[in-house]
Amino acid sequence: MNDYPLTLLYDESCPLCKLEIDNLKARNDQDLLRFIDVSAEDFDDSDYPASKKDMMEIIHAMRPDGSMAKGVEVFRLAYGAVGLGWITAPTALPVLKPLFDWAYVHVARNRYRLSNRFSGFLFKIAADRAARRAQNQSQHCKDGACRIPAEKD
């Protein structure tokens, strides 16, 4: 089964969710991920086998064959698409998978409270990361052309 392109159905009204999706968008160099904000007023869930309510509770993703992934499995697939699969690999280990699945549901249920509590710290990290990315790109790209920097000895 081919998992890509994978369409992530996420809650952009949640600051924590938006932060994670922005990170994935910035790393989506191979265009393997698509993003749909289910919190948008005009979002219509009639094309999906899950309801908007379900998709607002935990993250879902649609594979090209129409099957859905949800919860931690979405993160494993998404991180794999952007070359960071090693980060989420432990969440698939049989002995750890139930723990990660359980923990994710609790985090998802409390994501707005967690966003409020940790927003300053998390958004500072994200802003610093975005600034470094922009600086690196501006140093190597000009007039629509990019160069690979020479290796330093």
C-alpha positions as a Markdown table, in Angstrom:
| # | Residue | x | y | z |
|---|---|---|---|---|
| 1 | Met | 0.0 | 0.0 | 0.0 |
| 2 | Asn | 1.3 | 3.5 | -0.9 |
| 3 | Asp | 0.8 | 6.0 | 1.9 |
| 4 | Tyr | 1.7 | 9.1 | -0.1 |
| 5 | Pro | 0.7 | 11.7 | -0.9 |
| 6 | Leu | -0.8 | 11.7 | 2.6 |
| 7 | Thr | -3.5 | 14.3 | 3.4 |
| 8 | Leu | -3.4 | 15.4 | 7.0 |
| 9 | Leu | -6.7 | 16.6 | 8.5 |
| 10 | Tyr | -5.8 | 18.8 | 11.4 |
| 11 | Asp | -7.1 | 21.4 | 13.8 |
| 12 | Glu | -5.4 | 24.7 | 12.9 |
| 13 | Ser | -7.4 | 26.5 | 15.6 |
| 14 | Cys | -5.2 | 24.7 | 18.1 |
| 15 | Pro | -1.9 | 26.6 | 18.6 |
| 16 | Leu | 0.0 | 23.4 | 19.4 |
| 17 | Cys | -1.4 | 21.6 | 16.4 |
| 18 | Lys | -0.6 | 24.6 | 14.1 |
| 19 | Leu | 2.9 | 24.7 | 15.4 |
| 20 | Glu | 3.5 | 21.0 | 14.5 |
| 21 | Ile | 1.8 | 21.3 | 11.1 |
| 22 | Asp | 3.9 | 24.4 | 10.3 |
| 23 | Asn | 7.0 | 22.3 | 11.2 |
| 24 | Leu | 5.9 | 19.6 | 8.8 |
| 25 | Lys | 5.0 | 22.1 | 6.1 |
| 26 | Ala | 8.5 | 23.6 | 6.3 |
| 27 | Arg | 10.1 | 20.1 | 5.9 |
| 28 | Asn | 7.7 | 18.9 | 3.1 |
| 29 | Asp | 10.4 | 19.2 | 0.4 |
| 30 | Gln | 9.2 | 16.2 | -1.5 |
| 31 | Asp | 5.6 | 17.3 | -1.5 |
| 32 | Leu | 4.4 | 14.0 | 0.1 |
| 33 | Leu | 2.1 | 15.7 | 2.5 |
| 34 | Arg | -1.1 | 17.7 | 1.9 |
| 35 | Phe | -2.8 | 19.7 | 4.6 |
| 36 | Ile | -6.5 | 20.4 | 5.3 |
| 37 | Asp | -7.7 | 22.5 | 8.2 |
| 38 | Val | -10.8 | 20.7 | 9.6 |
| 39 | Ser | -11.5 | 23.7 | 11.9 |
| 40 | Ala | -12.2 | 26.0 | 8.9 |
| 41 | Glu | -15.8 | 27.1 | 8.7 |
| 42 | Asp | -16.1 | 25.8 | 5.1 |
| 43 | Phe | -14.6 | 22.4 | 5.8 |
| 44 | Asp | -17.0 | 19.6 | 4.6 |
| 45 | Asp | -16.5 | 16.2 | 6.0 |
| 46 | Ser | -18.8 | 14.4 | 3.5 |
| 47 | Asp | -15.8 | 13.3 | 1.4 |
| 48 | Tyr | -14.2 | 11.5 | 4.4 |
| 49 | Pro | -15.1 | 8.3 | 6.3 |
| 50 | Ala | -14.8 | 10.2 | 9.6 |
| 51 | Ser | -16.8 | 13.1 | 11.0 |
| 52 | Lys | -15.6 | 16.6 | 11.5 |
| 53 | Lys | -16.2 | 16.0 | 15.3 |
| 54 | Asp | -13.9 | 12.9 | 15.2 |
| 55 | Met | -11.2 | 14.8 | 13.2 |
| 56 | Met | -11.3 | 17.7 | 15.7 |
| 57 | Glu | -10.7 | 15.3 | 18.6 |
| 58 | Ile | -7.6 | 13.6 | 17.2 |
| 59 | Ile | -5.6 | 14.0 | 14.0 |
| 60 | His | -6.6 | 12.0 | 11.0 |
| 61 | Ala | -5.0 | 11.5 | 7.6 |
| 62 | Met | -6.2 | 10.1 | 4.3 |
| 63 | Arg | -4.1 | 7.8 | 2.2 |
| 64 | Pro | -4.3 | 7.8 | -1.6 |
| 65 | Asp | -6.4 | 4.6 | -1.5 |
| 66 | Gly | -9.0 | 6.4 | 0.7 |
| 67 | Ser | -8.2 | 4.6 | 3.9 |
| 68 | Met | -7.7 | 6.6 | 7.0 |
| 69 | Ala | -5.0 | 6.8 | 9.6 |
| 70 | Lys | -5.5 | 8.5 | 13.0 |
| 71 | Gly | -3.6 | 9.4 | 16.1 |
| 72 | Val | 0.0 | 8.5 | 16.5 |
| 73 | Glu | 0.0 | 6.6 | 13.2 |
| 74 | Val | -0.5 | 9.9 | 11.4 |
| 75 | Phe | 2.6 | 11.3 | 13.0 |
| 76 | Arg | 4.6 | 8.2 | 12.1 |
| 77 | Leu | 3.6 | 8.5 | 8.5 |
| 78 | Ala | 4.1 | 12.3 | 8.4 |
| 79 | Tyr | 7.5 | 12.3 | 10.0 |
| 80 | Gly | 8.5 | 9.4 | 7.7 |
| 81 | Ala | 7.5 | 11.6 | 4.7 |
| 82 | Val | 9.8 | 14.4 | 5.8 |
| 83 | Gly | 12.8 | 12.2 | 6.6 |
| 84 | Leu | 12.3 | 12.2 | 10.4 |
| 85 | Gly | 10.8 | 8.7 | 10.7 |
| 86 | Trp | 13.5 | 7.8 | 13.2 |
| 87 | Ile | 11.9 | 10.2 | 15.7 |
| 88 | Thr | 8.5 | 8.4 | 15.7 |
| 89 | Ala | 9.9 | 4.8 | 15.1 |
| 90 | Pro | 9.7 | 3.9 | 18.8 |
| 91 | Thr | 6.0 | 4.6 | 18.8 |
| 92 | Ala | 5.4 | 1.5 | 16.6 |
| 93 | Leu | 7.3 | -0.9 | 18.9 |
| 94 | Pro | 4.8 | -3.5 | 20.2 |
| 95 | Val | 5.7 | -2.9 | 23.8 |
| 96 | Leu | 5.5 | 0.9 | 23.5 |
| 97 | Lys | 2.7 | 1.4 | 21.0 |
| 98 | Pro | -0.2 | 1.1 | 23.5 |
| 99 | Leu | 1.5 | 3.6 | 25.8 |
| 100 | Phe | 2.0 | 6.2 | 23.0 |
| 101 | Asp | -1.5 | 5.7 | 21.7 |
| 102 | Trp | -2.9 | 6.2 | 25.2 |
| 103 | Ala | -0.7 | 9.3 | 25.9 |
| 104 | Tyr | -1.6 | 10.9 | 22.5 |
| 105 | Val | -5.3 | 10.7 | 23.2 |
| 106 | His | -4.8 | 12.5 | 26.5 |
| 107 | Val | -2.6 | 15.1 | 25.0 |
| 108 | Ala | -5.1 | 15.7 | 22.2 |
| 109 | Arg | -8.0 | 16.1 | 24.7 |
| 110 | Asn | -6.0 | 18.7 | 26.6 |
| 111 | Arg | -4.2 | 20.4 | 23.7 |
| 112 | Tyr | -5.8 | 23.8 | 24.2 |
| 113 | Arg | -4.8 | 23.9 | 27.8 |
| 114 | Leu | -1.3 | 22.7 | 27.0 |
| 115 | Ser | -1.1 | 25.3 | 24.2 |
| 116 | Asn | -1.9 | 28.0 | 26.7 |
| 117 | Arg | 0.5 | 26.7 | 29.3 |
| 118 | Phe | 3.5 | 26.1 | 27.0 |
| 119 | Ser | 2.8 | 28.6 | 24.2 |
| 120 | Gly | 5.6 | 31.1 | 25.1 |
| 121 | Phe | 8.3 | 28.5 | 25.3 |
| 122 | Leu | 7.1 | 26.5 | 22.2 |
| 123 | Phe | 6.5 | 29.5 | 20.0 |
| 124 | Lys | 9.9 | 30.9 | 20.8 |
| 125 | Ile | 11.5 | 27.6 | 19.7 |
| 126 | Ala | 9.4 | 27.6 | 16.5 |
| 127 | Ala | 10.2 | 31.3 | 15.8 |
| 128 | Asp | 13.9 | 30.7 | 16.3 |
| 129 | Arg | 13.8 | 27.6 | 14.0 |
| 130 | Ala | 12.0 | 29.5 | 11.3 |
| 131 | Ala | 14.4 | 32.4 | 11.5 |
| 132 | Arg | 17.4 | 30.0 | 11.1 |
| 133 | Arg | 15.8 | 28.4 | 8.1 |
| 134 | Ala | 15.0 | 31.7 | 6.5 |
| 135 | Gln | 18.6 | 32.9 | 7.1 |
| 136 | Asn | 20.1 | 29.7 | 5.7 |
| 137 | Gln | 17.9 | 30.0 | 2.6 |
| 138 | Ser | 18.7 | 33.6 | 2.0 |
| 139 | Gln | 22.4 | 33.0 | 2.3 |
| 140 | His | 22.3 | 30.3 | -0.4 |
| 141 | Cys | 19.5 | 31.5 | -2.7 |
| 142 | Lys | 19.4 | 34.7 | -4.8 |
| 143 | Asp | 17.4 | 35.7 | -7.8 |
| 144 | Gly | 15.5 | 32.3 | -7.9 |
| 145 | Ala | 18.7 | 30.2 | -8.0 |
| 146 | Cys | 20.3 | 28.4 | -5.1 |
| 147 | Arg | 23.8 | 27.2 | -4.6 |
| 148 | Ile | 25.2 | 24.5 | -2.4 |
| 149 | Pro | 27.7 | 26.0 | 0.0 |
| 150 | Ala | 31.3 | 24.7 | -0.2 |
| 151 | Glu | 32.3 | 22.4 | 2.6 |
| 152 | Lys | 34.6 | 23.8 | 5.2 |
| 153 | Asp | 37.7 | 21.9 | 6.1 |
